[in-house]
Amino acid sequence: MSPGISVLCVDDDPDVRSLTATALERTSDELDVATASGSREALDRLANGDDPDCIVSDYDMPELNGLELLEAVRKEDSDLPFILFTGKGSEEIASEAISAGVTDYLQKGSGLDRYAVLANRIENAVDRRRTARARRESERELERYRTLVESMSDPMYVLDETGRCTVANEAFCELVDADHERILGTHISAFISRASLERGVKTVRRLHESGRESDRFEVTVEGDDGERWIGEANVTVLTDERGERTGSTAVIRDITERKQRIRELGQYEAIVETAPIGLFAVDGDGYLRWHNEEFTNDLGIERDIVGTHFQELVDDGFVPEQILDNYLDRVRHLLSSANDDEHIAYEMEWNNAKGERGVTEFNIGLLPLEDGEFTGTVHAFRNVTERVEYREELERQNQRLEQFVSIVSHDLRNPLNVAQGHLDLLETECDHDSIEETRWAIDRMEELIDDLLALARYGRTVADRERIELAELANAAWACVDTAEANLVISLEGTITGHEGRVRELLENLFRNAIEHGGEDVTVTVGRITDDGDGAGFFVADNGSGLPETGDIFEFGHTTAADGTGFGLGIVAEIADAHGWQISASESVDGGARFEIRKATTLEGERSAE
């Protein structure tokens, strides 16, 4: 970007004029914007000595329009950048502007991004003009380098004293993915990282002050796709006959792979030294060649053991003898061409000196072969006793939960069925208000049992998942609900992964909630949520009465309905949590309720149905 760009903004609308000037100066610290209320004032300013680097003019103005102003300016300065920035755009105006020799043409817009585009156009236009002037002044000097630069296979460039590119070979153009026209006259900071620019400036200044011929600095280029290219620039200072610095030239050698290897090595070293697991390597003869600190800490070894045969660690009681069992078989398996396994993982149960049970997880892999020969193995281990015990306890809890479900399903429903049967017999014998109240109480107890069973079934983490057509499942869930006169609109299609039965239960509960609180003629919509930073997913919304003002609607027992159990939305939250999804409630665009289920990725699509 060129420093010190003065801009004259011409617009008869004072608000637009002020906004344009303010926005441009905020967009770029290098822009200094003056304003004129019309073409006459602009011409008067030019006649009185104002010398802007660029004019930005509206089209539709009294007295002289933008193109008439351009014609008057061109009579005095044939190459002064002139950008037509107008809200009254048409192909006719654009064509007329181009024919009249306007530098650039840009329509106004409502967003501030238009001013960023305008600032960029101004800078590019001014840079091109300055570059053209500089090129004419230094063409003779540049010709000496042109043949050399273009003949080199390594990227090479020449900069003037301000840091703008005056020469660049084809290899440099390919490196920064830009053509010569884009590069020439553009400051080198547009193509290399800020840190690289600072290193380059210091290197050139140091070279000039010391009188040395050349020096090197590291340069990083980042492409539009985020890919980083790292090179080593061999830079030389250019001077005139008086010894004054006139620029610099550099040849860049690719060191991306070397730097990447160095970084990866450093990362791996940091990882293995700080990893909360024991790591060690054994050579082909069974001697310990390397280990991290966690290895000796975990085993309680305080002496230096590098170079010790692994059998000695077993004999000293530091390592269970079982670890050597089947070692050779595992190595043969990894070396075999009959499989593609890169490592083997296994668990081993053992007892320490106090007789306490422990479980260790081992991973074994091969060290890189040398000329096809076995060189040893690398091992990782960690104590997973707590994890195994937790898993076993979880299995026991699940068994108890299954027993609870069985009791609820059988031992509680049987008495209810007996009571229901006797109530039916009693109803044939007499007519009393208490019969209806009793029937309501029995139905209420059955609803509570159903909800408790749903919590028991659906609150567990989902392990086995399948691809589900969400639109089809929504229609199936809708068919299982007493929907009265309600309408269903499905505005998505695609799949999610989950447990079909649980997801259907989730949708059924949301549909019932919408009908219970939104009325029998409510409209329920199921739609897709794109990933806006909080995760993609789907929503269920209605145009009913909205959410209650107080209380956590997902809390078990929370209900605003006189005959509600307060379990429906609690079950919805449990099912979502079991899938690893996130659920939230808010007001819908129609004033009803909107439930969003995020982290449940859906495929994009659109479908409507009732």
C-alpha positions in Angstrom: 0.0 0.0 0.0 1.4 3.4 -0.9 1.9 5.9 1.9 0.3 9.3 2.0 -2.5 9.1 -0.5 -4.5 12.3 -0.7 -8.1 11.8 -2.0 -10.6 14.4 -3.1 -14.2 13.2 -2.6 -16.8 15.0 -4.7 -20.5 14.5 -3.8 -23.4 17.0 -3.5 -25.0 15.0 -0.6 -23.3 16.2 2.6 -24.2 13.0 4.5 -22.8 10.7 1.8 -19.8 13.0 1.4 -19.0 12.8 5.2 -19.6 9.1 5.4 -17.4 8.3 2.5 -14.5 10.4 3.8 -14.8 9.0 7.3 -15.1 5.4 6.1 -12.1 5.6 3.8 -9.9 7.1 6.5 -10.9 4.4 9.0 -10.3 1.7 6.4 -6.8 2.8 5.6 -4.5 4.9 7.8 -2.7 6.1 4.6 -5.7 7.8 3.1 -6.2 11.5 3.7 -9.6 12.6 2.3 -10.7 16.1 1.5 -14.2 16.9 0.2 -15.9 19.1 -2.3 -19.7 19.7 -2.4 -19.8 19.6 -6.2 -17.9 19.7 -9.5 -17.4 23.5 -9.4 -15.9 23.4 -6.0 -13.6 20.5 -7.0 -12.4 22.4 -10.1 -11.8 25.5 -8.0 -9.7 23.5 -5.5 -7.6 22.1 -8.4 -7.1 25.5 -9.9 -6.0 26.9 -6.5 -3.2 24.4 -6.1 -4.8 21.3 -4.6 -3.0 18.3 -6.0 -4.8 15.1 -4.9 -3.5 11.6 -5.8 -7.0 10.5 -6.7 -10.5 11.9 -7.2 -13.6 10.0 -6.1 -16.7 11.5 -7.6 -20.5 10.9 -7.6 -22.2 10.8 -11.0 -25.5 12.6 -10.6 -24.7 16.2 -9.4 -26.0 19.6 -10.3 -24.1 21.9 -12.7 -21.6 19.3 -13.9 -22.2 15.5 -13.5 -19.3 13.1 -12.7 -18.4 12.4 -16.3 -18.4 16.1 -17.2 -16.1 16.7 -14.2 -13.8 13.9 -15.5 -13.6 15.6 -18.9 -12.6 18.9 -17.3 -9.9 17.2 -15.1 -8.5 15.3 -18.0 -7.8 18.5 -19.8 -5.4 19.5 -17.0 -4.0 16.1 -15.9 -4.4 13.1 -18.3 -3.4 10.3 -15.8 -4.8 11.6 -12.5 -6.8 8.6 -11.1 -10.5 9.3 -11.3 -13.0 6.8 -9.7 -16.7 7.1 -10.4 -18.4 6.1 -7.1 -22.1 6.4 -7.8 -25.4 5.1 -6.5 -27.1 5.6 -9.9 -25.5 2.7 -11.8 -26.4 1.3 -15.2 -24.7 -0.4 -18.0 -25.1 2.8 -20.1 -23.4 4.9 -17.5 -20.6 2.3 -16.9 -20.0 2.1 -20.7 -19.9 5.9 -21.0 -17.6 6.2 -18.1 -15.1 3.7 -19.5 -15.2 5.4 -22.9 -14.5 8.7 -21.2 -11.4 7.2 -19.6 -12.5 6.8 -16.0 -9.9 5.0 -13.9 -12.5 2.8 -12.1 -16.2 2.5 -11.7 -17.9 1.3 -8.5 -21.5 1.4 -7.4 -22.3 2.5 -3.8 -23.8 0.0 -1.4 -25.3 -0.2 2.0 -22.4 -2.1 3.7 -19.1 -0.8 4.9 -17.4 -3.4 2.8 -18.0 -1.3 -0.2 -15.8 1.4 1.2 -13.1 -1.2 1.8 -13.3 -2.1 -1.9 -13.2 1.6 -2.8 -10.1 2.1 -0.6 -8.4 -0.8 -2.3 -9.3 0.6 -5.7 -7.9 4.0 -4.8 -4.7 2.5 -3.5 -4.3 0.3 -6.5 -5.0 3.2 -8.9 -2.5 5.5 -7.1 0.1 2.7 -6.9 -0.2 2.1 -10.6 0.2 5.8 -11.4 3.3 6.1 -9.1 4.7 2.8 -10.4 4.3 4.0 -14.0 6.2 7.2 -13.2 8.9 5.3 -11.3 9.2 2.8 -14.1 9.7 5.5 -16.7 12.4 7.1 -14.5 14.3 3.9 -13.8 13.7 1.9 -17.0 17.4 2.1 -18.0 18.6 0.8 -14.7 16.1 -2.0 -14.6 17.1 -3.3 -18.0 20.4 -4.4 -16.6 18.7 -6.9 -14.2 15.8 -8.1 -16.4 17.6 -10.8 -18.3 19.3 -12.1 -15.2 16.1 -12.2 -13.2 14.0 -13.9 -15.9 16.6 -16.6 -16.5 16.7 -17.8 -12.9 14.7 -20.8 -11.8 14.6 -19.6 -8.2 12.2 -16.8 -7.3 13.8 -13.4 -7.6 12.7 -9.8 -7.3 14.1 -6.3 -7.3 12.8 -3.6 -5.0 13.1 0.2 -5.2 14.2 2.3 -2.1 10.6 2.3 -0.9 10.1 -1.5 -1.0 8.0 -1.7 -4.2 8.6 -4.4 -6.7 10.2 -3.2 -9.9 11.2 -6.5 -11.3 10.0 -10.0 -10.6 10.8 -13.2 -12.5 8.2 -15.9 -13.5 9.2 -18.1 -10.6 8.3 -15.3 -8.1 5.0 -14.7 -9.9 4.2 -18.4 -9.5 5.2 -18.4 -5.9 2.9 -15.5 -4.9 0.2 -16.6 -7.4 0.1 -13.2 -9.1 0.9 -11.8 -12.6 3.6 -9.2 -13.4 1.0 -6.4 -13.6 -0.2 -7.1 -10.0 3.3 -7.4 -8.6 5.1 -4.5 -10.3 4.7 -1.3 -8.3 3.2 -3.2 -5.4 4.9 -3.1 -2.0 6.6 -6.4 -1.1 4.6 -6.5 2.1 1.6 -7.5 0.0 3.3 -10.9 -0.7 5.3 -11.8 2.4 4.5 -12.0 6.1 4.9 -9.0 8.4 7.6 -10.8 10.3 9.5 -11.5 7.0 9.2 -7.9 6.0 10.7 -6.7 9.3 13.6 -9.2 9.0 14.2 -8.1 5.4 14.2 -4.4 6.3 16.7 -5.0 9.2 18.9 -7.2 6.9 19.0 -4.5 4.1 19.8 -1.7 6.6 22.5 -3.8 8.2 24.1 -4.6 4.9 24.1 -1.0 3.8 25.6 0.2 7.0 28.3 -2.5 7.1 29.2 -2.4 3.5 28.9 -6.2 3.2 27.9 -7.6 -0.2 25.0 -9.9 0.8 23.2 -11.6 3.7 20.3 -14.0 4.3 17.0 -13.8 6.0 14.0 -16.1 6.3 10.9 -15.2 4.3 7.4 -16.7 4.6 4.7 -16.5 1.9 1.1 -17.4 2.7 -1.2 -18.3 -0.1 -5.0 -17.6 -0.3 -5.6 -21.2 0.7 -3.6 -20.7 3.9 -0.6 -22.8 2.8 2.7 -21.5 4.0 5.9 -21.4 1.9 9.2 -20.8 3.7 12.3 -19.6 1.9 15.7 -18.3 2.6 16.3 -15.0 0.8 19.9 -14.1 -0.3 19.6 -10.3 -0.5 22.0 -7.7 -2.0 21.7 -3.9 -1.6 21.6 -1.8 -4.8 23.3 1.6 -4.7 23.9 4.5 -7.1 27.2 6.1 -8.1 27.2 8.1 -4.8 26.7 5.0 -2.6 23.2 5.9 -1.8 20.8 3.0 -1.4 18.4 2.7 -4.4 16.8 -0.6 -3.6 17.6 -4.3 -3.1 17.4 -7.6 -4.9 16.9 -11.1 -3.5 17.0 -14.7 -4.7 14.8 -17.0 -2.6 15.6 -20.7 -2.0 12.8 -23.0 -0.8 13.4 -24.3 2.7 9.8 -25.2 3.5 10.4 -28.9 4.0 13.6 -28.4 6.1 11.8 -26.0 8.4 8.8 -28.3 8.6 11.0 -31.2 9.6 12.7 -29.1 12.3 9.3 -27.9 13.6 7.9 -31.4 13.6 11.0 -32.8 15.4 10.6 -30.1 18.0 6.9 -30.8 18.4 7.5 -34.6 18.7 10.2 -34.0 21.3 8.0 -31.8 23.4 5.1 -34.2 23.1 7.0 -37.3 24.2 8.7 -35.6 27.0 5.5 -34.1 28.4 3.0 -36.8 27.6 1.3 -38.2 30.7 2.1 -41.8 29.6 5.2 -43.9 29.8 7.2 -44.1 26.5 10.3 -46.1 25.8 12.2 -47.7 22.9 14.0 -51.0 22.8 16.5 -51.9 20.1 16.6 -55.2 18.1 18.7 -56.9 20.8 16.3 -56.0 23.7 18.3 -53.1 25.1 16.5 -49.9 26.3 17.7 -47.1 24.0 15.4 -44.2 25.1 12.6 -43.4 27.5 10.7 -40.3 28.7 10.6 -39.1 32.3 7.1 -40.4 32.8 8.4 -44.0 32.2 10.8 -44.0 35.1 8.5 -41.9 37.3 5.6 -44.4 36.8 7.8 -47.4 37.5 9.6 -45.8 40.5 13.1 -46.1 38.9 15.6 -43.6 40.1 18.8 -44.7 38.3 19.9 -44.2 34.7 18.6 -47.2 32.8 19.4 -46.3 29.2 21.5 -49.2 27.8 20.0 -51.7 30.3 18.6 -54.9 28.9 14.8 -55.0 29.3 15.0 -58.4 30.9 16.9 -56.8 33.8 13.9 -54.5 34.5 11.7 -57.5 34.6 14.1 -59.4 37.0 14.3 -56.3 39.3 10.5 -56.3 39.5 9.9 -52.9 37.8 8.0 -54.4 34.9 5.5 -57.3 35.0 7.0 -60.5 33.5 3.8 -60.8 31.4 4.9 -58.0 29.2 7.5 -60.2 27.6 4.9 -62.9 26.9 4.2 -63.2 23.2 6.5 -60.2 22.5 8.2 -62.0 19.6 4.8 -63.1 18.2 3.6 -59.4 18.2 6.8 -58.3 16.5 6.4 -61.0 13.8 2.8 -59.8 13.3 3.9 -56.2 12.8 6.7 -57.3 10.4 4.4 -59.6 8.4 3.3 -58.4 4.9 0.0 -60.2 5.4 -1.4 -57.2 7.3 -1.1 -53.4 7.4 -1.1 -53.0 11.2 1.3 -50.3 12.4 0.8 -51.0 16.1 -0.8 -53.4 18.5 -2.8 -52.4 21.5 -3.6 -54.7 24.4 -4.5 -54.5 28.1 -2.8 -56.5 30.9 -4.1 -57.1 34.4 -1.6 -57.6 37.2 -1.1 -57.4 40.9 1.4 -55.2 42.7 3.5 -56.2 45.6 0.6 -55.4 48.0 -1.7 -57.7 46.1 -3.6 -54.7 44.7 -5.2 -55.2 41.2 -4.0 -53.0 38.4 -4.7 -52.8 34.6 -2.2 -51.3 32.1 -2.9 -50.5 28.5 0.1 -51.2 26.2 0.8 -50.1 22.6 3.7 -51.5 20.7 5.0 -50.3 17.3 8.1 -50.9 15.1 11.0 -48.5 14.9 11.8 -47.5 11.2 13.5 -50.4 9.4 17.1 -49.9 8.2 17.8 -51.6 4.9 14.8 -53.8 5.6 16.2 -55.0 8.9 14.4 -55.0 12.2 15.8 -52.3 14.5 13.6 -52.5 17.5 10.2 -51.4 19.0 8.7 -48.4 20.6 6.2 -48.8 23.5 3.6 -46.7 25.2 1.8 -47.6 28.4 -0.5 -46.1 30.9 -2.4 -47.2 34.0 -6.0 -47.6 33.1 -7.2 -49.2 36.3 -9.6 -46.4 37.2 -11.0 -46.4 33.7 -11.6 -50.2 33.7 -13.1 -50.1 37.2 -15.4 -47.2 36.1 -16.4 -49.1 33.0 -17.2 -52.2 35.2 -19.2 -50.0 37.6 -21.1 -48.5 34.7 -22.0 -51.9 33.5 -23.2 -52.8 37.0 -25.3 -49.6 37.1 -26.8 -50.4 33.7 -27.7 -53.9 35.0 -29.4 -52.3 38.0 -31.1 -49.8 35.7 -32.4 -52.7 33.6 -33.7 -54.4 36.7 -35.4 -51.1 37.7 -37.0 -50.9 34.2 -38.2 -54.5 34.6 -39.8 -53.7 38.0 -41.5 -50.6 36.8 -42.7 -52.3 33.6 -44.0 -55.4 35.3 -44.5 -55.0 39.1 -46.1 -51.5 38.8 -48.2 -52.0 35.7 -49.8 -55.2 37.0 -51.5 -53.5 40.0 -52.6 -50.7 37.7 -54.1 -53.2 35.3 -56.0 -54.9 38.1 -57.3 -51.5 39.4 -58.3 -50.6 35.8 -60.2 -53.9 35.5 -62.1 -53.4 38.7 -62.9 -49.9 37.8 -64.4 -51.0 34.6 -66.6 -53.6 36.5 -67.6 -50.9 39.1 -68.6 -48.6 36.3 -71.2 -51.2 35.1 -72.6 -51.4 38.6 -73.1 -47.7 39.4 -72.7 -44.2 38.2 -70.6 -41.9 40.5 -68.3 -38.9 39.9 -65.5 -40.7 41.8 -65.3 -43.3 39.1 -64.1 -40.7 36.5 -61.7 -39.1 39.0 -60.3 -42.5 39.8 -59.9 -43.3 36.1 -58.1 -40.0 35.6 -55.7 -40.9 38.5 -55.0 -44.3 37.0 -54.3 -42.8 33.5 -52.1 -40.2 35.2 -50.0 -43.0 36.9 -49.7 -44.8 33.5 -48.3 -41.6 31.9 -45.8 -41.2 34.7 -44.7 -44.8 34.4 -44.3 -44.3 30.6 -42.2 -41.2 31.2 -40.0 -42.9 33.8 -39.4 -45.8 31.4 -38.5 -43.3 28.6 -36.0 -41.7 30.9 -34.5 -45.1 31.8 -34.3 -46.1 28.1 -33.2 -42.8 26.5 -30.9 -41.2 29.1 -28.1 -43.6 28.3 -25.3 -42.5 26.0 -25.9 -43.6 22.4 -23.2 -46.0 21.2 -24.8 -47.6 18.1 -25.9 -45.0 15.6 -27.2 -45.1 12.1 -28.0 -42.7 9.3 -31.5 -41.3 9.6 -33.6 -39.5 7.0 -34.7 -36.7 9.3 -37.7 -35.6 7.1 -39.1 -39.2 7.0 -38.6 -39.7 10.7 -40.4 -36.4 11.4 -43.4 -37.5 9.4 -43.4 -40.8 11.2 -43.2 -39.1 14.6 -46.0 -36.7 13.6 -48.2 -39.7 12.7 -47.8 -41.1 16.3 -49.0 -37.9 17.9 -52.6 -36.7 18.4 -52.2 -33.7 16.1 -55.9 -32.6 15.9 -56.0 -29.7 13.3 -52.3 -28.9 13.6 -50.0 -28.6 10.6 -46.5 -29.9 10.1 -44.0 -28.1 7.7 -40.7 -29.8 7.0 -38.2 -27.4 5.5 -35.2 -29.7 5.2 -34.1 -33.0 3.8 -31.0 -35.0 4.4 -29.6 -37.3 7.1 -28.3 -37.2 10.7 -26.6 -40.0 12.6 -28.3 -41.2 15.8 -30.5 -43.8 17.4 -33.7 -43.8 15.3 -36.0 -44.8 18.2 -34.7 -42.1 20.5 -34.7 -39.4 17.9 -38.3 -40.3 17.1 -39.2 -40.0 20.8 -37.5 -36.6 20.9 -39.6 -35.3 18.0 -42.8 -36.8 19.3 -42.3 -35.0 22.6 -41.5 -31.7 20.9 -44.6 -32.1 18.7 -46.8 -32.9 21.7 -45.4 -29.9 23.6 -46.2 -27.6 20.6 -49.8 -28.9 20.4 -50.5 -28.8 24.1 -49.3 -25.2 24.5 -49.9 -23.8 21.0 -53.4 -25.1 20.5 -55.0 -27.7 18.2 -54.5 -25.6 15.0 -50.8 -24.7 15.7 -48.3 -24.9 12.8 -45.1 -26.8 13.6 -42.0 -26.4 11.5 -38.9 -28.6 11.3 -35.9 -27.0 9.6 -32.2 -27.1 9.2 -29.7 -25.0 11.1 -26.5 -24.1 9.3 -23.2 -23.9 11.2 -23.0 -20.3 12.5 -20.2 -21.1 14.9 -22.4 -22.8 17.5 -22.7 -26.0 15.4 -25.1 -27.2 12.7 -28.3 -29.1 13.4 -32.1 -28.8 13.2 -34.9 -26.9 14.9 -38.6 -27.5 15.8 -40.6 -24.3 16.0 -44.3 -23.4 16.3 -46.5 -20.3 16.1 -48.2 -20.9 19.4 -48.2 -18.9 22.7 -44.5 -19.0 23.2 -42.3 -20.0 26.1 -43.2 -19.6 29.9 -41.6 -16.6 31.5 -40.0 -18.4 34.4 -38.4 -21.7 35.3 -36.1 -24.1 33.5 -38.4 -25.8 30.9 -36.0 -28.8 30.6 -36.1 -29.5 34.3 -38.0 -32.7 35.3 -41.4 -31.9 36.8 -41.6 -28.4 35.2 -44.9 -27.9 33.5 -47.4 -25.1 32.9 -50.2 -27.5 31.9 -52.8 -28.5 34.5 -52.5 -32.2 33.5 -48.9 -32.2 32.4 -46.3 -34.6 33.9 -43.4 -32.2 33.4 -41.3 -35.0 31.9 -41.7 -34.4 28.2 -39.0 -31.7 27.6 -36.8 -33.3 30.3 -36.8 -36.5 28.1 -36.0 -34.4 25.1 -33.0 -32.9 26.8 -31.8 -36.4 28.0 -32.0 -37.8 24.5 -30.1 -34.9 23.0 -27.4 -35.1 25.7 -27.1 -38.9 25.2 -26.3 -38.1 21.5 -23.8 -35.5 22.5 -26.1 -32.7 21.0 -26.9 -29.4 22.5 -30.5 -28.2 22.9 -31.8 -24.7 23.6 -35.2 -22.9 23.6 -36.0 -19.4 22.4 -38.9 -17.5 20.9 -39.7 -18.3 17.3 -40.1 -15.7 14.5 -43.9 -16.2 14.8 -43.9 -15.6 18.5 -44.1 -19.2 19.5 -41.5 -21.6 20.8 -38.3 -22.6 18.9 -36.2 -25.6 20.0 -32.7 -25.8 18.5 -30.8 -29.1 18.5 -27.1 -28.4 17.6 -24.1 -30.5 16.9 -26.4 -32.8 15.0 -25.0 -32.4 11.5 -27.6 -32.5 8.7 -27.2 -32.4 4.9 -28.3 -29.3 3.1 -31.6 -29.5 1.3 -35.1 -28.2 1.3 -38.5 -29.8 1.4 -42.0 -28.7 2.5 -45.0 -30.9 3.5 -48.0 -30.8 5.7 
